[in-house]
């Protein structure tokens, strides 16, 4: 994984020192909360319902075991013994004291971590496929490009105060595990007619109060032109993006209002003129290759373990619980005899994305033993161990089970994505965590979830959609109505290469009715599905009507 150079280290140390002074001025009363707000946001600090919250960046979702141990230490010493992994592959600490946050940032800098660009109207933490570099279907590891984007966007003088926050996601595989079509910019790697790898450029996706699927403005762009082209996009957005109305300030609104073709034409003009003139000053192919060497796989083809696959099959054949977990948790690896392992942070009745300090320490230790010390964070709020030998998967599972981390629900109904909602967030209009906990218990054990098949349930506590409810196969949006919490249900959303915004099925349900409503939706699907269909397959075949009839027939 990438190692900070002297510039990175100095930059982060200087930012910590600056913020320490700013916090001291706030605590002394020299700065009001309103004056302090833009300063804290530039350092990932939010003021939530009950306390300050610190959001720590995990660039493109890649962590070392050393970094994860530091996060565990921070949870234990400065918070309430846990952290919350988010849909942007970051981690949030919900209860730090303001006076302690400079010390936290100082400790993070010791392990090459920070909270820069995790908030504010800037280019946010760049996200990627959590299986990057290891996935069997991958064309090329996209993380070197993500790292280039990180370096380019950090404190970029033109893009520090954009009309609104800006999010970029990158994938190097045909199957989109990074949700690129619902980002401000999504980059999907594929090969051109000559076989050279490059990127399709998608712009104008997003969720929130106006959900939209992004539009392709470039079918193929060479890797060494990516920064110049991104700079052109950002300049067009910075010039024309609304600053008078924050609800219309996202690039998706600009693309929608002027049209994708017109937006693309302006980007191309900017690219050929001012941005195009500066191409020689941007990283070339040699620089990309230099950075790529940091991401070289820790295992080689020579380590392919043919016997390991046989050992894994034998263990699955004799241990039913382990086999169920394997079905949900293992993904195909590019190197034979190895597996990508998803570690679910969604135990039945638990809070999606939460991990205790002890669990983080446990995963760090297991990563050192079984995954060359590397961990990933997924936008589904789970952790991933990308470099596990097939022969050692059973032993790894036993270690996860001992730490309460062996839920066999990755990609299934219990793998619920959920924002913090009204339990923490000042913007929320309803609670989301209690609904997620209720549903995870209600949907039953691993065998029932396996019978239901692939199903994503996403819950947001307000229209800002931090729980990505728009792209859940079943989406649940919490709203306030006359002092009570109601929940609107959408169906048919998807975040993959066939991305879709879910359809609203009808009036909302009271909190106590949500469980029954989801049961009706799932029961209807099980009655009408055809052999081999997942929920989304069935929904796309039959549409909303059968589900609407089941929900509102009275």
Secondary structure, 3 states (H helix, E strand, C coil): CCCCCHHHHHHHHHHHHHHHHHHHHHHHCCCCHHHHHHHHHCCCEEECCCCEEEEECCHHHEEEHHHHHHHHHHHHHHCCCEEEECCCCCEEECCCCHHHHHHHHHHHHCCCCCCCCCCCCCECCCEECCCCCCECCECCCCHHHHHHHHHHHCCCCCCCCCCCCECEEEECECCCCCCHHHCCEEEEEEECCCCCEEEEEEECCECCCCCECCEEEEEEEEHHHHHHHHHHHHHHHHHHCCCCCHHHCCHHHHHHHHCHHHHHHHHHHHHHCHHHHCHHHCCCHHHHHHHHHCCCCCCCHHHCCHHHHHHHHHHHHHCHHHHHHHHHHEEEECCCCEEEEEECCCCCCCCCCEEEHHHHHHHHHHHHHHCCCEEEECCCCCEEEEEEEHHHHHHHHHHHHHCCCCCCCCCCCCCCEECCHHHCCCCCCCCCHHHHHHHHHHCCCHHHHHHHCCCCEEEECCCCCCCCHHHCCEEEEEEEECCEEEEEEEECCECCCCCECCEECCCCEEHHHHHHHHHHHHHHHHHHCCCCCCHHHHHHHHCCHHHHHHHHCC
